[in-house]
Amino acid sequence: MIQRLLMIATLVAGTGIGLLWPNRNAVRPAAPSEIDLEKGSDGQFYADVRVNGQPTHFLIDTGASEIALSEEDARRAGITVDPSTYELIGEGASGIVRGAHVQIHEIDFEGFHAKDIKAVVVPGTQVSLLGQPFLDKLDEIVIQKDEMRLHYGVTS
């Protein structure tokens, strides 16, 4: 019985040492990165993001199920919008929301890249909303007092 316990302990210790031993051929994960945002004077978090290469000012909205672009931001990013094609796209705090479903080719946020992201263009929107289709691609979102920290691994 004691010999069996010693053998199991030796195997466990050997496995642990083997896992910790440096392996020059091992692929090491890239160091994670983070983006820190300060809360605005209105109590919201904002970010300047590049949409299809164009600078766009967003309100970070962790509760938004969509990325919502203003018509002006969509045009600046090269996304064609035709108001005659606007349709019912959802319901918001103020009632029915009309707009158009669009595709964003690329979003770049301080080194975090995402491609082929679905969004909506909403007429009358004063500031674009950065919602879950983008935020879901992050590893972690932490809000502490007046700071939001977005964590992500290096993407290719």
KOLLUM-858204 format. One record per residue: residue in three letters; x, y, z of N, C-alpha, C, O, CB in turn. Coordinates in steps of 0.1 Angstrom, whole numbers, plus 5000, padded with zeros to 4 digits. Glycine has a CB too. Example, Ala and Ser with C-alpha at 12.3 -4.5 7.8 and 13.67 -1.06 7.14 Angstrom:
BEGIN
PT  residu  neast  nnorth   nup  caeast  canorth  caup  ceast  cnorth   cup  oeast  onorth   oup  cbeast  cbnorth  cbup
PT     ALA   5132    4943  5078    5123     4955  5078   5132    4967  5078   5142    4967  5085    5113     4955  5090
PT     SER   5128    4978  5071    5137     4989  5071   5129    5000  5079   5134    5011  5080    5141     4994  5057
END
This chain:
BEGIN
PT  residu  neast  nnorth   nup  caeast  canorth  caup  ceast  cnorth   cup  oeast  onorth   oup  cbeast  cbnorth  cbup
PT     MET   5008    4988  5000    5000     5000  5000   5009    5012  5000   5006    5022  4992    4991     5000  5012
PT     ILE   5019    5013  5009    5028     5024  5009   5036    5026  4996   5038    5037  4991    5038     5023  5021
PT     GLN   5040    5014  4991    5048     5015  4978   5039    5021  4967   5043    5028  4958    5053     5001  4974
PT     ARG   5026    5017  4967    5017     5022  4957   5015    5037  4958   5015    5044  4948    5003     5015  4958
PT     LEU   5013    5042  4970    5012     5056  4973   5025    5064  4969   5024    5075  4963    5009     5059  4988
PT     LEU   5037    5058  4972    5049     5064  4968   5050    5065  4952   5055    5075  4947    5061     5057  4974
PT     MET   5046    5054  4946    5047     5054  4931   5037    5065  4925   5041    5072  4916    5043     5040  4926
PT     ILE   5025    5066  4931    5016     5076  4926   5022    5090  4928   5021    5099  4920    5002     5075  4932
PT     ALA   5027    5093  4940    5033     5106  4944   5045    5109  4934   5046    5120  4930    5038     5106  4958
PT     THR   5053    5099  4931    5064     5101  4922   5059    5105  4908   5064    5113  4901    5073     5088  4921
PT     LEU   5049    5098  4903    5043     5101  4890   5037    5115  4890   5039    5122  4880    5032     5090  4886
PT     VAL   5030    5118  4900    5024     5132  4900   5035    5142  4900   5034    5152  4893    5015     5133  4913
PT     ALA   5045    5140  4909    5056     5150  4910   5064    5151  4896   5067    5162  4892    5066     5146  4921
PT     GLY   5066    5139  4890    5073     5139  4877   5065    5147  4866   5071    5154  4858    5076     5125  4873
PT     THR   5052    5144  4866    5044     5151  4856   5044    5166  4859   5045    5174  4849    5029     5146  4857
PT     GLY   5043    5170  4871    5044     5185  4875   5057    5191  4870   5056    5202  4865    5042     5187  4890
PT     ILE   5068    5184  4873    5081     5190  4869   5082    5190  4853   5086    5200  4848    5092     5181  4874
PT     GLY   5077    5180  4847    5077     5180  4832   5068    5191  4826   5072    5197  4816    5072     5167  4827
PT     LEU   5057    5194  4832    5049     5205  4827   5055    5219  4829   5053    5228  4821    5035     5205  4834
PT     LEU   5063    5220  4840    5069     5233  4843   5082    5235  4837   5087    5247  4836    5071     5234  4858
PT     TRP   5089    5224  4832    5102     5225  4826   5101    5233  4813   5092    5231  4805    5108     5211  4823
PT     PRO   5111    5243  4811    5110     5250  4798   5112    5242  4786   5120    5233  4786    5121     5261  4798
PT     ASN   5104    5244  4776    5104     5237  4763   5107    5247  4752   5098    5255  4749    5091     5229  4761
PT     ARG   5118    5247  4746    5122     5257  4736   5113    5256  4724   5112    5266  4716    5136     5256  4733
PT     ASN   5107    5245  4721    5099     5243  4709   5084    5246  4712   5076    5246  4703    5100     5229  4704
PT     ALA   5081    5249  4724    5067     5251  4728   5062    5264  4722   5069    5274  4721    5064     5251  4743
PT     VAL   5049    5265  4718    5043     5277  4713   5038    5284  4726   5030    5279  4733    5032     5275  4703
PT     ARG   5043    5296  4728    5039     5304  4740   5028    5313  4736   5029    5320  4726    5051     5311  4746
PT     PRO   5018    5314  4744    5007     5324  4741   5012    5338  4742   5020    5341  4750    4995     5322  4750
PT     ALA   5007    5346  4733    5011     5360  4733   5005    5367  4746   4995    5363  4751    5006     5368  4720
PT     ALA   5012    5377  4751    5007     5384  4762   4994    5391  4759   4993    5397  4749    5018     5394  4767
PT     PRO   4985    5390  4768    4972     5397  4766   4974    5412  4767   4983    5417  4773    4962     5392  4776
PT     SER   4965    5419  4760    4965     5433  4760   4953    5439  4766   4943    5431  4768    4967     5439  4746
PT     GLU   4953    5451  4770    4941     5457  4775   4940    5472  4771   4949    5478  4767    4942     5457  4791
PT     ILE   4927    5476  4771    4924     5490  4768   4917    5496  4780   4907    5490  4785    4914     5491  4755
PT     ASP   4922    5507  4785    4916     5514  4796   4908    5526  4792   4913    5534  4784    4927     5518  4806
PT     LEU   4896    5528  4797    4888     5539  4793   4883    5546  4806   4880    5539  4816    4875     5535  4785
PT     GLU   4883    5559  4806    4879     5567  4817   4864    5571  4815   4860    5573  4804    4887     5580  4819
PT     LYS   4857    5571  4826    4842     5575  4825   4841    5589  4821   4848    5598  4827    4835     5572  4839
PT     GLY   4832    5592  4812    4830     5606  4808   4822    5614  4819   4817    5608  4828    4822     5607  4795
PT     SER   4821    5627  4817    4814     5635  4827   4800    5632  4828   4793    5635  4838    4816     5650  4823
PT     ASP   4794    5625  4818    4780     5621  4818   4778    5607  4824   4767    5602  4824    4774     5622  4804
PT     GLY   4789    5601  4829    4788     5588  4835   4789    5577  4826   4787    5565  4830    4775     5587  4843
PT     GLN   4791    5579  4813    4792     5569  4803   4807    5567  4798   4815    5576  4801    4783     5573  4790
PT     PHE   4809    5556  4792    4823     5553  4786   4822    5555  4771   4813    5549  4765    4828     5539  4790
PT     TYR   4832    5562  4766    4833     5564  4752   4847    5560  4747   4856    5559  4754    4831     5580  4749
PT     ALA   4847    5556  4734    4859     5552  4727   4860    5557  4713   4850    5558  4706    4860     5537  4728
PT     ASP   4872    5560  4709    4875     5564  4695   4880    5552  4688   4891    5547  4691    4885     5576  4694
PT     VAL   4873    5547  4678    4875     5534  4672   4876    5537  4657   4869    5546  4652    4864     5524  4675
PT     ARG   4883    5529  4649    4884     5530  4635   4874    5520  4629   4876    5508  4631    4899     5528  4630
PT     VAL   4865    5525  4621    4856     5516  4614   4859    5517  4599   4858    5528  4593    4841     5521  4616
PT     ASN   4863    5506  4593    4867     5506  4579   4878    5517  4577   4878    5523  4566    4855     5508  4569
PT     GLY   4887    5518  4586    4898     5528  4585   4895    5542  4589   4903    5550  4590    4903     5528  4572
PT     GLN   4882    5545  4592    4878     5559  4595   4875    5561  4610   4869    5552  4616    4865     5562  4587
PT     PRO   4880    5572  4616    4878     5574  4630   4863    5576  4633   4856    5583  4626    4886     5586  4635
PT     THR   4858    5569  4644    4844     5570  4648   4844    5570  4663   4850    5562  4670    4836     5557  4642
PT     HIS   4836    5579  4668    4834     5581  4683   4822    5572  4687   4811    5574  4682    4832     5596  4686
PT     PHE   4824    5563  4696    4814     5554  4701   4811    5556  4716   4820    5559  4724    4818     5540  4698
PT     LEU   4799    5553  4719    4795     5551  4733   4795    5536  4735   4789    5528  4728    4780     5557  4736
PT     ILE   4803    5531  4745    4804     5517  4748   4791    5513  4755   4788    5519  4766    4817     5514  4757
PT     ASP   4783    5504  4749    4770     5500  4755   4770    5485  4757   4767    5478  4748    4759     5505  4746
PT     THR   4774    5481  4769    4774     5466  4772   4761    5460  4771   4760    5447  4770    4781     5464  4785
PT     GLY   4750    5468  4772    4736     5462  4771   4730    5462  4757   4719    5457  4755    4728     5470  4780
PT     ALA   4738    5468  4747    4732     5468  4734   4735    5455  4726   4746    5450  4726    4739     5480  4726
PT     SER   4724    5450  4720    4726     5438  4713   4731    5440  4699   4733    5430  4691    4712     5430  4712
PT     GLU   4733    5452  4695    4738     5456  4682   4749    5466  4683   4750    5473  4693    4726     5461  4673
PT     ILE   4756    5468  4672    4764     5479  4670   4755    5489  4661   4751    5485  4651    4778     5476  4662
PT     ALA   4753    5501  4667    4744     5510  4660   4752    5522  4655   4759    5529  4663    4733     5515  4669
PT     LEU   4753    5524  4642    4760     5535  4636   4750    5547  4633   4739    5544  4628    4768     5531  4623
PT     SER   4755    5559  4635    4747     5570  4630   4749    5570  4615   4758    5564  4609    4752     5584  4636
PT     GLU   4740    5577  4608    4740     5578  4593   4754    5584  4589   4760    5580  4580    4728     5586  4588
PT     GLU   4758    5595  4596    4770     5602  4593   4782    5593  4595   4791    5593  4586    4771     5614  4602
PT     ASP   4783    5585  4606    4794     5576  4608   4794    5565  4598   4805    5561  4593    4793     5570  4622
PT     ALA   4783    5560  4594    4782     5550  4584   4787    5555  4570   4795    5548  4564    4768     5545  4582
PT     ARG   4783    5567  4566    4788     5573  4554   4803    5575  4554   4810    5572  4544    4781     5586  4551
PT     ARG   4808    5580  4565    4822     5583  4566   4830    5570  4565   4841    5569  4560    4825     5589  4580
PT     ALA   4824    5558  4570    4831     5545  4569   4829    5538  4556   4833    5527  4554    4826     5536  4580
PT     GLY   4822    5545  4546    4820     5540  4533   4809    5530  4532   4808    5522  4523    4833     5533  4529
PT     ILE   4800    5530  4542    4788     5521  4542   4777    5529  4536   4772    5539  4541    4785     5516  4557
PT     THR   4772    5523  4525    4760     5530  4518   4747    5527  4525   4744    5516  4529    4759     5524  4503
PT     VAL   4740    5538  4527    4727     5537  4534   4717    5544  4525   4719    5555  4520    4728     5543  4548
PT     ASP   4705    5538  4524    4694     5543  4516   4682    5544  4525   4676    5534  4528    4691     5535  4503
PT     PRO   4678    5556  4530    4667     5557  4539   4654    5551  4534   4646    5547  4542    4665     5572  4542
PT     SER   4653    5549  4521    4640     5543  4516   4640    5528  4519   4629    5522  4518    4639     5545  4501
PT     THR   4651    5522  4523    4651     5508  4526   4651    5505  4541   4651    5494  4546    4664     5502  4521
PT     TYR   4649    5516  4549    4649     5514  4564   4637    5505  4567   4626    5507  4561    4648     5527  4571
PT     GLU   4638    5497  4577    4628     5488  4581   4628    5487  4597   4637    5492  4603    4630     5474  4575
PT     LEU   4619    5480  4602    4618     5478  4617   4630    5469  4620   4631    5458  4615    4605     5471  4621
PT     ILE   4639    5473  4629    4650     5465  4633   4650    5462  4648   4659    5454  4652    4663     5473  4630
PT     GLY   4641    5467  4655    4640     5464  4670   4632    5474  4677   4625    5482  4672    4654     5463  4675
PT     GLU   4633    5472  4690    4625     5481  4699   4635    5487  4710   4643    5479  4716    4613     5474  4706
PT     GLY   4635    5499  4712    4644     5506  4722   4636    5512  4733   4623    5510  4734    4652     5516  4715
PT     ALA   4642    5519  4741    4636     5526  4753   4625    5536  4748   4615    5538  4755    4646     5533  4761
PT     SER   4627    5542  4736    4617     5551  4732   4607    5546  4722   4600    5553  4715    4624     5563  4726
PT     GLY   4607    5533  4720    4598     5526  4711   4604    5519  4699   4616    5514  4700    4588     5537  4706
PT     ILE   4597    5518  4688    4601     5511  4676   4613    5518  4670   4614    5530  4669    4590     5510  4666
PT     VAL   4623    5510  4666    4635     5515  4660   4636    5510  4646   4635    5498  4643    4648     5510  4668
PT     ARG   4637    5520  4637    4639     5517  4622   4653    5520  4618   4660    5528  4624    4629     5525  4614
PT     GLY   4657    5512  4608    4671     5514  4603   4674    5504  4592   4665    5498  4587    4681     5514  4614
PT     ALA   4687    5502  4590    4692     5492  4580   4703    5483  4586   4711    5488  4593    4696     5499  4568
PT     HIS   4702    5471  4583    4713     5461  4586   4724    5463  4577   4722    5464  4564    4708     5447  4587
PT     VAL   4736    5464  4582    4748     5466  4573   4759    5457  4578   4758    5451  4589    4752     5481  4573
PT     GLN   4770    5457  4571    4782     5449  4574   4794    5458  4575   4796    5466  4566    4785     5438  4564
PT     ILE   4801    5458  4586    4813     5465  4588   4825    5456  4584   4826    5445  4589    4815     5471  4603
PT     HIS   4833    5461  4575    4844     5452  4570   4854    5450  4581   4859    5439  4584    4851     5459  4558
PT     GLU   4858    5461  4588    4868     5460  4599   4867    5471  4609   4864    5482  4606    4882     5461  4592
PT     ILE   4869    5466  4622    4869     5475  4633   4883    5474  4639   4887    5463  4642    4858     5473  4643
PT     ASP   4889    5485  4642    4902     5485  4649   4901    5494  4661   4898    5506  4660    4914     5490  4639
PT     PHE   4903    5488  4673    4902     5495  4685   4915    5493  4693   4917    5484  4700    4890     5490  4693
PT     GLU   4924    5503  4692    4937     5503  4699   4944    5490  4698   4949    5484  4708    4935     5507  4713
PT     GLY   4945    5484  4686    4952     5472  4683   4943    5459  4683   4948    5449  4679    4963     5470  4693
PT     PHE   4931    5460  4688    4922     5449  4687   4914    5450  4674   4907    5460  4672    4912     5449  4700
PT     HIS   4915    5440  4666    4909     5440  4653   4898    5430  4652   4899    5419  4657    4920     5437  4642
PT     ALA   4887    5434  4645    4876     5424  4643   4872    5427  4628   4871    5438  4624    4864     5426  4653
PT     LYS   4868    5416  4621    4864     5418  4607   4850    5412  4605   4846    5403  4613    4874     5410  4598
PT     ASP   4844    5418  4595    4830     5413  4591   4821    5413  4602   4816    5402  4606    4831     5399  4584
PT     ILE   4818    5424  4608    4809     5426  4619   4795    5431  4615   4795    5441  4607    4815     5435  4630
PT     LYS   4785    5425  4620    4771     5430  4616   4768    5442  4625   4772    5443  4636    4761     5419  4619
PT     ALA   4761    5452  4619    4757     5464  4626   4744    5469  4620   4738    5463  4611    4768     5475  4624
PT     VAL   4739    5479  4626    4727     5486  4620   4730    5501  4619   4737    5507  4627    4714     5483  4630
PT     VAL   4724    5507  4610    4724     5522  4608   4711    5527  4613   4700    5522  4608    4727     5526  4593
PT     VAL   4711    5536  4622    4699     5541  4628   4698    5556  4626   4706    5564  4631    4698     5538  4644
PT     PRO   4688    5561  4619    4687     5575  4616   4684    5582  4629   4677    5577  4638    4676     5578  4606
PT     GLY   4689    5595  4630    4686     5603  4642   4695    5600  4654   4695    5607  4664    4672     5601  4646
PT     THR   4704    5590  4653    4713     5586  4663   4724    5597  4664   4730    5600  4654    4719     5572  4661
PT     GLN   4726    5603  4676    4736     5613  4677   4750    5607  4679   4760    5613  4674    4733     5622  4689
PT     VAL   4752    5596  4686    4764     5590  4688   4763    5575  4685   4753    5569  4689    4770     5592  4702
PT     SER   4772    5569  4678    4772     5555  4675   4774    5547  4688   4781    5551  4697    4783     5551  4664
PT     LEU   4768    5535  4688    4769     5526  4700   4777    5514  4697   4775    5507  4686    4755     5522  4705
PT     LEU   4787    5511  4705    4795     5499  4703   4789    5488  4713   4791    5489  4725    4810     5502  4706
PT     GLY   4782    5479  4707    4775     5468  4714   4781    5455  4713   4793    5453  4709    4761     5468  4710
PT     GLN   4773    5445  4717    4778     5431  4718   4784    5424  4706   4793    5417  4708    4766     5423  4722
PT     PRO   4780    5427  4694    4787     5420  4683   4802    5423  4683   4810    5414  4678    4781     5425  4669
PT     PHE   4806    5434  4688    4821     5437  4690   4825    5433  4703   4836    5426  4705    4824     5451  4687
PT     LEU   4818    5437  4714    4823     5434  4727   4824    5419  4731   4832    5415  4739    4813     5441  4737
PT     ASP   4815    5411  4724    4816     5396  4727   4829    5390  4722   4833    5380  4727    4805     5390  4719
PT     LYS   4837    5397  4714    4850     5392  4709   4861    5395  4719   4872    5390  4717    4853     5399  4696
PT     LEU   4858    5403  4729    4868     5406  4739   4868    5394  4749   4858    5387  4751    4865     5419  4746
PT     ASP   4879    5393  4756    4880     5382  4766   4874    5386  4779   4868    5378  4786    4895     5379  4769
PT     GLU   4874    5399  4783    4869     5403  4796   4867    5418  4796   4874    5426  4790    4878     5399  4807
PT     ILE   4856    5422  4802    4853     5437  4804   4851    5438  4820   4843    5432  4826    4840     5441  4797
PT     VAL   4860    5448  4825    4859     5450  4840   4856    5465  4842   4863    5474  4836    4873     5446  4846
PT     ILE   4846    5468  4850    4843     5482  4853   4845    5483  4868   4839    5476  4876    4828     5486  4849
PT     GLN   4854    5492  4872    4857     5495  4886   4857    5511  4887   4865    5518  4882    4871     5490  4890
PT     LYS   4847    5515  4895    4845     5530  4898   4844    5537  4885   4835    5536  4877    4857     5535  4906
PT     ASP   4854    5545  4882    4854     5554  4870   4862    5549  4858   4866    5556  4849    4858     5568  4873
PT     GLU   4865    5536  4858    4874     5530  4848   4868    5517  4842   4863    5509  4849    4888     5528  4853
PT     MET   4869    5516  4829    4865     5504  4822   4878    5498  4816   4885    5505  4809    4854     5506  4811
PT     ARG   4880    5485  4819    4892     5479  4813   4887    5467  4804   4880    5458  4809    4902     5473  4824
PT     LEU   4892    5468  4792    4888     5457  4782   4901    5449  4779   4911    5454  4776    4883     5464  4768
PT     HIS   4899    5436  4782    4911     5426  4780   4909    5418  4767   4898    5414  4764    4912     5417  4793
PT     TYR   4920    5416  4760    4919     5407  4749   4933    5401  4746   4943    5407  4750    4914     5415  4736
PT     GLY   4933    5390  4739    4945     5383  4735   4949    5389  4722   4941    5395  4715    4943     5368  4734
PT     VAL   4961    5387  4718    4966     5393  4705   4959    5384  4694   4960    5372  4694    4981     5392  4704
PT     THR   4953    5391  4685    4946     5384  4674   4954    5386  4661   4962    5395  4660    4932     5390  4672
PT     SER   4952    5377  4652    4959     5378  4639   4950    5384  4628   4954    5386  4617    4964     5364  4634
END
